[in-house]
């Protein structure tokens, strides 16, 4: 859904309560149009403002970003004016998608002054604008000159002006009588949802459809079908906004993919969708865009990897089908050996020139008809069948070995696909490409300019009892933590019979971790695997000293012995809460 004015109202209310009077410690611009303020107040929190065209938003986030080595010019400008400043105000300009953040700072002469950040969350027209205490524009992520707009320019040195007002009713200022009057004056054959979005400010199409649904009608219904209930539903929606009684609702489809979010329940989706209430609006927005962004990032940045995996898996499956068919044919080996034995046993009864031999099978007592080569004597026919037996037996052994190897290759590709599903940054995609090149797929993935001696991407956790837990995000990282970071007496975990990450719990040789901490490490191994959310997962665990890597094996492939198994529940919420901040 769109990040509408109602959502912005709740987000700013949360920012005011959690970050007001907080001090700016760091400012980053991970990508163009996205600013992250690291603010200290009762701990360190991150305020994200994204003015990109695809996912503009504002929220408090716990998500860490990969920052460029050289900060962009606008980021440097923000650092110059805002570093060390305190957030004194976070307000919405009217009921529009414009937020104003006011910071108390000191100017170049050391005098106290103010700086303002205007965040315009308006789709492809989104922008982040820095002004001084008089409203003069100091800079912006998106400069708008006269060639781009004759109505409103965003240029350094100009006075900042709010976007032109819309000719719509502000639902926060309208009482129920006015709302009733607007509804009564509307064309009754008009779509109720479209009437709401065109008549009232700041209401997205999704929330408009929900308002119609709460009025007891289908979201596509005309105004006439809602009767007087539409005005009541609109009035109730306005009351939720005024009183801040909304909750952070996240809607997922039957596959668990986030499809919508809002501050009011979206019951209109029906039973095939689930609705999750997050702990905060910041968590709601972060979770929605993080999961959606991962899919988009994989679709774009990892397109070559996805194509490679799909082609490789299809090629292996075709090869396995042929090998399986040949293996079935090779299973006639025992028949050829039996025929050779029966010819040899009855050789005194056979002569050269016979085209068949009808003899008794001494195992079953049944008569067997054996084809013969008329050009060969009986002994040569027997040797011919023995050679066929040897050839078929050897082929069967080779085919079984080849089928095992192709099964291992499919398991390896599944582990790469599992790692790809959790890749969050371009660095992690580069590591997966590097791994595939090392595994013999080098000509089929694009080359990355890699830095030498880079540390693989790993996750670090801390259990309730203070034990450090390491988790690889791909096969290269798995080997790194298992064979480079881990000590012999550390505990090693891996989900049983499924692709997943290597997980290591660091502990001293004579240390016996408490059951709670051990279960938390088991849960991390379950979560960072192919296992489904909420499922009961069997996890193997052993000491690192018993984990070995076979020579010439694929990255991430290991064998282990003297292991135990335990069943835990896939609990992503628990695992996420243990990540080191």
N, C-alpha and C positions, 0 to 999 in steps of 0.2 A: 504494500500500500504506500501511498505518499506520506511523507513526513509532514503532517498538516499542522495548522496553527494550534489545535487542541493538544496534540502531542508535545509541541514546543512549550506550551504553557506548563505542562506537568514536568517536563525535563528541567525548565528553568527554576521551577519551585524546588526541585530536588537539589539543583546546583546551589541555589541560595542557602538552603539549609545545611548543606555539607561543606561548601567551599568558601562561603563568605568570610572575609578577613584572612583567608589563606594567602600564603606568600609564594610567588612564582620562583621556582628553583631552576627549572630548565624549560627551554622552548625548542621544539623540533618540527621539521616539515618533512615527514617520511616520503611523501609523494606530493606532486604539485596540487595545490588546492586543499591540502589537509594539514592542519596545525594541531600539535599536541602540546598542551601546557602541563608541566609537572608542578603541582601545587601542594605545599606542605601545610596541613592543618589536621591535627590528630592523626598523624601519619602522612604518608605521601600518596596523593591520588592524581589521576590523569584526566584532564578535560580535553576532549576531542572535538574539534570543529572541522567538518568536512564540507567543502564547497564544490566538490566534484560534480559533474553532470549526471553520473550514474547512480550515486548513493549519497546525496547530501544529507547531513545529519549533525546533531549536537548531542553529546552525552558525556557522563562520567564513565570511564572505561578502565578495566584492569588489563587490557590488552597491550602487550609490549610490541613495539614496532621496530623494524630494521631501518635505521637512519642512514642517509647518504654521507660519505666521507666529507664532502664539501657542502655545507648548508646553502640553500638557495638564497637569493638576494632578499626576498620578502621575509624569510626567517631571520636573516641578519638584522633587518630593520626592526622586527619585533623584539629581538634581543636587546637592541640598542635602547629602545624606548620603554620596555616593560620588565626587563630582568630585575628581580628584587622587589617588584611592585606587589601590592596586595589587592585582591579582588574585593571591591566595595559594593558592587551591585551587579545583578544579572536579571534584566527585565525584558519583557516583551513589548515591542512598540505596537500599541493597539492590539487587536486580535489578528495580527498579520504574522507571516513567517519570517519575522525580523527580530533578532535578539541583540540587545546592547549590553556589553560587558564593560563596566567602568573599573579602572585600576588606579589606585593611589600610588603615584611614583614621584621621583625627584628629577627635575630637569638638569641640563648641563651645568647650571650654576649652583645646583644643590638645593633649589627651592622646591617645596612640595607643590605638585600639580596633578592633573588627571590625564589619563589617556583612555580612549574608547575604542572598543572593537565592535563593529557592526557585522553580524553574521546574517546574511540573507540566504535563507534556505528555500530556493525557488527553482528547483529543477535545473535545467541547463543554464538558467540565468543566476545561479547561486554565486555568492561572492563573500569574501572576508575583507573588511575595510578598516584600516587603522586611522583614527583622527586624533587631533590634539584636544585640549580642553575647550577650545572655541568651536570645534566641529570642522576644522580645516583638515582635508584629507592629506595624510602623510604617505599612504601607500595602499595597495590592494593586490589581491591575488589575480584579479582580472581587471585590467584597465579598459575602460569603455570611452572611446573618443567620439568626436562628432561624426566620423564616417560610419560608426556602428549604431549610434542612436542620436537622433536630434532632440529627443525629449529629455533624456537624463544621461549625463556623462559622469564617469568616475575617473577623475584625474587628480594627481597630486597638486595641492595648492588650491583646489576648488572647495567650496563649502559643501559638506555632505547634506544631501536631501533624501528623505525617505522615498521609497517607490511610490508612484502615483496611487492614490486611494482607489479602491474598487467601489463601484456603485452597488453595494450590497449592504444588508443589515448586519450589524454586529450583534450576534446572538447573546453575548454577555450583557449587553445593555438593554436588550429587548425584554419587556415583561410578557407574561402569558397573554394579556389582552392584545398586545401588538402582534405577537406571533399568530394568534387566532385571526386577526384582521388580514395579515399577509396571506395566510392559507386560504381564507374565504375569498380573497380577491384573485386567486390564481385560476387558470384554466383547468377545469376538473378532468379533462381528458389528457392532460399532460402527465408525463412520467413523474411520479412522486420524488424519486431519488434525484433526477435531474433538476427538478424544481428546487430542491433543498440546496444543491451545490451552486445553482445560479442565483439564489435569493439571499443566502446567508454566507457571511465571511468565514473562511478558515475551516470549512468542513469538507473532508475528502470524500471521494465517491464511495469508498468502503464504509465509512461511518454513516453516510447518507443512506446507503442500502440497509444498514443495521437499524437506523431510526425508523425506516419504513417497516422493517420486520417487527420491531417492537410495537408498532401500531397495529399489528395483527394481519398484515398483508404481505404478499410476495414482494421481494425487493424490486421486481420489474413492474409492479402494479401502477395504475394511474391514481391520481389524487382522489378521484371519486370513490375508489374502492377502499380507501382508508377511513372515510367519514371524518368525524371529529377527533378520532384517535391520533391523527397525525400531529395536530397542534399539541396534544398532551405529551406525545413522545418527544417532540422537539423541545418542549418546556422542561421535561425531565432531563434531557441531554444537556440543556443549558445549566440546570441546577448542579449536575455532576461537575461541569467545568468551573462554575463559580466557587464551589465548596471544596474543590480538589479531592473529590471522592472516587476518582478513577483508580483503577488497578492496572499493573503492567501485564497484559494478556498477550501470549504468543500462541499463534495457531499453526498446527502442523498437519500435513496430510497423512494418509495411511502408511506412507513410507518413512514418516518422521521428518520430512523436509519442511522447513518453515515457509509458510505461504503468506502470512499476514501478521500484523501486530497492531495493538490499539490500547487505549486507556479505558475502553468499555468492552464488555464481553461480546464476542462475535458469534452469537448462537446461530446466526443465519447459515453457517457453513454445514450444519447437520452432523449426523452421527459418524460419518466417515472421517471426520477430522477431530483432532484432540486439541484441547485448550490448556495451556500451561500458564500458571501465574508465577512470574519471576519475583525475585526478592526486591528489585528496584527497577526504575525505568532505565537507568544506565545499563544494568545487566540485560534488560529486554532488548534494547537497541543494539548493544554490542553483540549479543548472541545471534540476533536475526541477521545482521549484516555480515558477521563473521562467517556464519555457515553459508549464506548465499554467496559471499565473496569467494569462499573456498571453491565452490562449484564453478564460478565464473573464472577464477584464476586457473583452475585445472583445465577448463575448456579452452582457454586462450594460451597461457604460458606453458601448459603441459600437453598441448594438442599433439605434438610430435611423439611424446612418450605414450599417450593413449593409443595413437595409431599403431605404433610399434608393437605394443602389447597385444592389441587386437589381432594384428596380422600374424604375429608369432604364435599366438594361441590357436588361431585358425589353421595355420600351417602344421602345427604339431598334431592337432586333432585329425587332420586329413591323413597324416603319416601314420598315426596310430590305427586308424580304420583299416588302412592297407595292411599294416603289420598284423593286426588281429585276424584278418582274413587269411593271410599266409600262415599264421600260426595254426589256425584250424585245419588247413590243408596238411601241415607238417605232422599233425597228430595221427596221420595214417602210418607213421613210422613203424609202429608195432605190427600193423597188418603186413607190411613188407617183410619184416623179420620172420613172422609166422609162415608166410608163403615160402620163404627161402628154406626154413626148417622142414616144411612139409614136402617140398620137392626133393630135398636131400634124403629124407626118410623113405621116400617112394621112388628113388632114382632107378632101382632095378626094374620098375614097371614102365618106365618112360623111355622114349626114343626120340632122337633128333627128327624134326619134321612135325611133331605134335603141336597143334595150335592151342590146346588147353590140356590141363591136368585135373581130373576129378578125383580127389583124394579125401580121406577121412581126417577131420580135425581131431587129433587125439586128446584135446582138452575138453571138447564138447560132445564128441561122437557124431557130429553132423558132417555131411559131405560138403566139401568146398571146391568150387570151380576156379582154377588159377589160370589166367592167360599166359601163354608161352610164346616165345619168339621162335618161329619155325626154322630160322637160320642157325640157331644155337642148340648145342646138345643140352641135356637136362642139367648137368653140373654148371654150365655157363649161365643158364637161366636162373639157377639158385644164387650164383654169385651176383648176377644183375640185381636181384631183389635185395641181397645183403648190402650192396652199394647204395641202393635207393634208401634202405633203412638208415644207413650211416649218414647219408646226406640229409635226410629229413630230420633225424635226431639232432644233428649239428645245427641245422637251420632253426629248429625249434628252440634250442638253447640260446642261439644268437637273438632270435626274435623276442624271447622272454626278457633277455638282458636289454634289448633296445626299447622294449615297452616299459621296463622299469626306469630306464634313463629318461625317456620322454615324460613319464609320470613325474619324475623328480624335476624336470625342466618346467612342467606346468605348475608344480608347487612353488618353484622359485619365482616364476612370473606372477603367481598369485601373491607372493610376499611383496614383490615390487608394486603391484597394484594396490595392496593394502597400505604400503608406505606412501604411495602417491595420494591416497584418499585423505591422509593426514598432513600432507605438505602445505605449509602456510606461507612460505617465503620463496623468493627466486633462488636463494642460496640452497634451499632444500631440493628444489627441482634440479639445480645444477648437480647436486650430489647424486641424485638418482640417475641422471644422464651419465655421469662419470662411472657409476657402478655398472650400468648397462654396457658401456664401452669396454670395461674390464671383463665383462662376461661374454664378449664376442659380438655385441650388437652395435659396435662403434660406427659403422657406416650408415646406420639407420636412425641415428639421433643427431640433432644439430649440436655443433661444438660450442662449448662455453669457454670464455677466457677465464681460466681458473687461477686464483692466487695460490702460490706455493705454500705448503705446510699449513693449510687452513684446517681448523678443528671442526670435525663433523658436528652436525646439529643434534644435540641431545637435550633431553628434558631433565630437570633436577627437581626432586620432591623432598619434603621433610615430613616424616611421620609424626604422630602425636607425641611419641617419646623422644623425638629429636634425631632419629636415624636418617641419614641421607640415602635417597634412592635415586638411581640413575636409570634412564630409559632412552633407548635409541629410537630415532624417528625414521631410519631406513637401514638397509643391510650394512652399509659402510659404517654407520654410527653404531650399529649393534656389535660389530666386531671390535670397534674402537673401545667401547666401554667394557666388553668382556675380556679382551686380551691386552689392553693397554692401561685402562684406569683401574680395573678391579684387582683386588688382592686375592690370594689363594683361599683365604678363609671367609671371604664375602659370600653372601647367599645369592644364588642365581635363579631367576624365574622365567618361565615361558609357558604360554597357553598350550594345552595338549592338542596335537593333531590339527592345528589351525595356524595360518600365517599370523605373525605377531611380533612385537618388539622384544628384544632382550632386556630384562630388568635386573638390576643389581642392587642389593641392599648392603651398604658398607657397614662392617662391624669388626671388632677385634677377634682374635683367635679364640679367646676364652669367654666371649660375650654370647649370651643366649637372649635374643630379642624377645620382649614380651609378646604375648599372643595378639594383642591389639595392633601393634606395629607390624607384626608378620602378616596379619590379615590385610592391612593397608597395602603392603607391598604386593600381595597376591592380587588385590583388587586393581592395582595399577597395571599389572601384567594382563589382567582380563580386559580392562578398558582399552588398552593400546594393542588390540588384536582385532581379528575379523569377527569376534563374537558379537552377538546382538545385544542392544541395550536391554537391561533388566533380566537377561538370561542367566541361568546357573552355568558357570564355566569351570571346567577342570583345568587346573594349573599345575605343571610340574615344577619342582624346586629341588636344588641340590647345591653343594658347595662349588665355587668357581673352579677349584682344582680338578673337578671331575668333568669339566666341559672341554672338549677337544674339537679341533677343526681338521677334518680329513684333508690330505694333500690334494691339490688341484680341484677342490670343490668350489661351488658357486659362493659368492659373497653372502655372508650371513648364515650359511649352512654349518651346523655343528652337530656333534654327537655328545651324549652325556650318559653317565652311569651313576649308580648308587643314589638314585633320585626317589623322591616321594611325590605324592599328588594330593591336592586339596581342592575342594569345591567352594567357590565364592560367587557372589552375585555381581554382574556387570553394573557398576555404580559410578557413572561418569561424574556426578555431582561430588561424590566423596573424593575421587581422584583429582578433580580440578581444585578442590579446596586445599590439597596438599602441595600444589605447585609452589616452588619457591618464588617469591615476588622479587 
